[in-house]
């Protein structure tokens, strides 16, 4: 079994290049699951559908998750429902970006 908390911590090393805050704290990682041993499925979103960093950020998520012990394969799905809102960020990220 893959430690999903360890995956989440590893994903905190992936930053939005325009905002400078990690994707977990931005609330862009919606779901992590391991449907089969060693196979990781990640659902994520972007702040806007037209985000120019779409490919690089999803690739960075895939790479970071693959660094965790026990992960053999990573599938990253970009989802748009529910749409991302600033309320999905951690309180710390909201403060850094002036939403609090």
C-alpha positions in Angstrom: 0.0 0.0 0.0 1.2 3.5 -0.8 1.1 6.0 2.0 -1.2 8.7 0.6 -0.2 11.2 3.2 3.4 10.8 2.0 2.2 11.4 -1.5 0.3 14.6 -0.4 3.5 15.8 1.3 5.5 15.1 -1.8 3.0 17.1 -3.9 3.6 20.1 -1.6 6.9 20.4 -3.5 5.1 21.2 -6.7 4.4 24.9 -7.1 2.2 27.0 -9.3 4.9 28.9 -11.3 2.8 32.1 -11.5 1.6 32.2 -7.9 4.5 30.6 -6.1 2.4 28.5 -3.7 2.3 24.7 -3.8 -0.7 22.9 -5.4 -1.8 21.2 -2.3 -2.1 24.5 -0.3 -3.8 26.1 -3.3 -6.5 23.4 -3.2 -5.8 22.2 -6.7 -5.4 18.5 -5.7 -8.9 17.2 -5.4 -8.4 13.4 -4.8 -5.7 10.8 -4.2 -6.5 7.2 -4.3 -4.8 3.8 -4.9 -7.4 1.7 -6.8 -4.8 -1.2 -7.1 -1.6 -1.7 -5.2 1.1 0.6 -6.6 -1.3 2.4 -9.0 -2.0 6.0 -8.0 -4.9 8.0 -9.3 -4.8 11.8 -8.8 -7.6 14.2 -9.6 -6.5 17.8 -9.9 -7.6 21.1 -11.3 -6.3 24.5 -12.3 -7.3 27.9 -11.1 -8.6 28.6 -14.6 -9.3 26.3 -17.6 -7.0 28.3 -19.8 -4.0 28.0 -17.5 -0.9 28.0 -19.6 1.0 25.8 -17.1 -1.5 23.0 -17.4 0.9 20.4 -19.0 3.9 21.2 -16.9 2.0 21.2 -13.6 0.3 17.9 -14.3 3.6 16.4 -15.4 5.3 17.7 -12.2 2.5 16.2 -10.1 3.0 12.9 -11.8 6.8 13.0 -11.3 6.5 14.0 -7.6 4.0 11.3 -6.8 6.2 8.7 -8.5 9.0 9.4 -6.0 7.0 7.9 -3.2 7.9 4.4 -2.2 5.5 1.8 -3.6 4.2 3.9 -6.4 4.6 2.0 -9.7 2.3 4.1 -11.9 0.6 7.5 -11.7 -2.4 8.7 -13.5 -3.3 12.4 -13.3 -6.7 13.5 -14.4 -7.5 17.1 -14.9 -11.1 17.8 -13.7 -13.1 21.0 -13.7 -16.0 20.0 -11.5 -16.2 21.4 -8.9 -14.7 24.6 -10.3 -11.8 25.9 -8.2 -12.5 28.8 -5.9 -10.2 30.7 -3.5 -12.1 29.1 -0.6 -10.4 25.8 -1.5 -7.0 27.1 -0.4 -5.6 26.6 3.0 -5.9 29.5 5.4 -2.2 30.2 5.0 -2.4 30.4 1.2 -5.5 32.6 1.5 -3.5 35.0 3.8 -0.5 35.0 1.5 -2.6 35.9 -1.5 -4.6 38.5 0.3 -7.9 36.7 0.6 -8.0 36.9 4.4 
